[in-house]
Amino acid sequence: MTRPLKIGITCYPTLGGSGVVATELGKLLAEKGHEIHFITHSVPFRLGQFHKNIFYHEVEVNDYYVFRYPPYDLSLASKMAQVAKMQQLDLLHVHYAVPHAICAFLAKQMAGDGLRTVTTLHGTDITVLAQDETLKDLIRLAINSSDAVTAVSNDLISETRELLDIVKPIDLTYNFVDKRIYYPRSCASLRNDYAGPEEKILMHISNFRPVKRVSDVVDIFAKVAEHVPSQLLLVGEGPDLPKVQHKIRSMGLEHRVHFLGKQDDVAHVISIADLMLLPSEKESFGLVALEAMACGVPTIGSQAGGIPELVTHGETGYLSPIGDTDDMAENAIRLLQNERLYEQFRDACLKRARTQFCNDLITAEYERIYYRVLGIEAHIPQPVCD
């Protein structure tokens, strides 16, 4: 029998797709008997209650008076090495190349060559940071020094190779959802709080950054609402929120738009939606579209980044050119006005999420990568997802 592993995981512990995936992966690995050590500056928000085989190690920054900025990166590298030595970790799995993979590189020098490192690229470290010439060499070093590198979409792999001239293998490991959490729920009472019996609910969930094009969400909704009685639910917070609120007021839509702020239990919230709107101009994967898919909610989105690898156009949703809100609105209206077509899309969403992006499948892929970099012969059964 293959021995369980001791794995250190570092991610951004606050709201965000990478932190969600890293935390959920750690929980799933712990369920399979592996010992998981989260090494972060605060408890990952999805970690929640006590979990067997999961430990948390807080990174404390030395705010020495000579430092203009507290050196978090160095504190993190030092903590990684300390935990690796004290807990005899087999490997560090870090999410994002900068700063986490660089910190893992330093930790490996301190802890010894027996420690292995796996880096998962989620998007912003490539699509934004790698565009900065002053950071390119650092990101390239982070990737090339990792024992294994994974990315959440083929589009991200291609962009990484193009921007950084990376030739080493990069494993494709899509994001996933836990099928025990994300499934269609009966939330009639919650739905009634926001929409009448004859109204549809459109939803957008994001961090409200410019790349999410939340103004496009409002434009799409306004066009849909002219033909289909509907309400819009906006979930999350971010820098573009005030601008979006102003636009909604100027268009006279404030009575039809509801701001729900940040939500931890989005599975319940998504279950009351009829459509998810994701018109982003950059999206390495689009985790929220997968969460919606798993709850039986089709996505109206853009042909950006990895979204086409997730959303099958004309089957689990519709995709349009970035910024083409007219086409997105027409697609939304088509689905909302055709009950039979909508049910076909809903069924296709559930099937695709359960068979292609289920937690068992992706967790097994990560396990194979771990054992491979450690040089351990391991037979990881191929899960059957349905």
ZIHU-V652304 format. One line per field, one symbol per residue. phi: phi as a letter, one per 30 degrees, with the letter a starting at -180 (. if undefined). A space follows every 50 residues. Layout:
phi = ???
This chain:
phi = .dddccbcbbadddekeddddddddeddddddjdccbdcbdadedcdidd bdicbbbdcccdddddddbedeeddddddedddeddchddaccccjdccd ddddeddddddjdddcbbccdckddcdcddddddcedddddedddddabb bdaddddddddddchdcddbddbddbbdddccadcdbedddddbbdeccc ccbbbachdeddhdddeddededdddcbeabcccckblddeedddddddd cicddccbccidbdcddddddcdcbccbcecbadbjedddddedcicdcc bcdchceddccddibclbbbeeiddddddddddeddcbdddddddddddd ddddccbdddddddddeddeddddicdbcceddccb
